[in-house]
Amino acid sequence: HWNIRVPVRYAIVDKGRSLPDDEYGVWRAYIPGPRERAPWISDEDWENGSDALADGGIYMAGRGKGPRLLTPLEG
């Protein structure tokens, strides 16, 4: 198994209003929220913060511990 981090972007909008269309290039303030440690996370993974990961991606939660090919890439 692998531990991954999936950033989530929340938007709070008044009732009855819709979310704005594409806001590319607009700066947003970042306010870090509380962090809870999962019991299976190692000390190294916990120390490597995920506070500034861009939304819309999936990131491995450990250095070099991701999927590896079992055989070389040879035709």
CYANA upper distance limits for C-alpha pairs under 8 A (distance plus 0.5 A):
  2 TRP  CA     60 MET  CA      8.01
  2 TRP  CA     61 ALA  CA      8.32
  2 TRP  CA     65 LYS  CA      8.10
  2 TRP  CA     66 GLY  CA      7.23
  2 TRP  CA     67 PRO  CA      8.50
  3 ASN  CA     60 MET  CA      6.83
  3 ASN  CA     61 ALA  CA      5.83
  3 ASN  CA     62 GLY  CA      7.95
  4 ILE  CA     58 ILE  CA      7.22
  4 ILE  CA     59 TYR  CA      6.01
  4 ILE  CA     60 MET  CA      4.99
  4 ILE  CA     61 ALA  CA      5.36
  5 ARG  CA     50 SER  CA      8.01
  5 ARG  CA     58 ILE  CA      6.45
  5 ARG  CA     59 TYR  CA      5.61
  5 ARG  CA     60 MET  CA      6.72
  5 ARG  CA     61 ALA  CA      6.50
  6 VAL  CA     55 ASP  CA      8.07
  6 VAL  CA     56 GLY  CA      8.17
  6 VAL  CA     57 GLY  CA      6.89
  6 VAL  CA     58 ILE  CA      5.47
  6 VAL  CA     59 TYR  CA      6.99
  7 PRO  CA     53 LEU  CA      6.93
  7 PRO  CA     54 ALA  CA      7.22
  7 PRO  CA     55 ASP  CA      5.45
  7 PRO  CA     56 GLY  CA      7.28
  7 PRO  CA     57 GLY  CA      7.38
  7 PRO  CA     58 ILE  CA      7.86
  8 VAL  CA     55 ASP  CA      6.32
  8 VAL  CA     56 GLY  CA      7.94
  9 ARG  CA     55 ASP  CA      6.72
 11 ALA  CA     19 LEU  CA      8.41
 13 VAL  CA     17 ARG  CA      7.05
 13 VAL  CA     18 SER  CA      7.67
 13 VAL  CA     19 LEU  CA      7.31
 32 PRO  CA     51 ASP  CA      7.25
 37 ARG  CA     41 ILE  CA      7.54
 37 ARG  CA     46 TRP  CA      7.74
 41 ILE  CA     45 ASP  CA      6.71
 41 ILE  CA     46 TRP  CA      6.87
 42 SER  CA     46 TRP  CA      6.72
 43 ASP  CA     47 GLU  CA      6.67
 44 GLU  CA     48 ASN  CA      6.87
 44 GLU  CA     62 GLY  CA      8.15
 45 ASP  CA     49 GLY  CA      8.17
 45 ASP  CA     61 ALA  CA      6.55
 45 ASP  CA     62 GLY  CA      6.12
 60 MET  CA     65 LYS  CA      8.10
 60 MET  CA     66 GLY  CA      6.84
 62 GLY  CA     66 GLY  CA      7.94
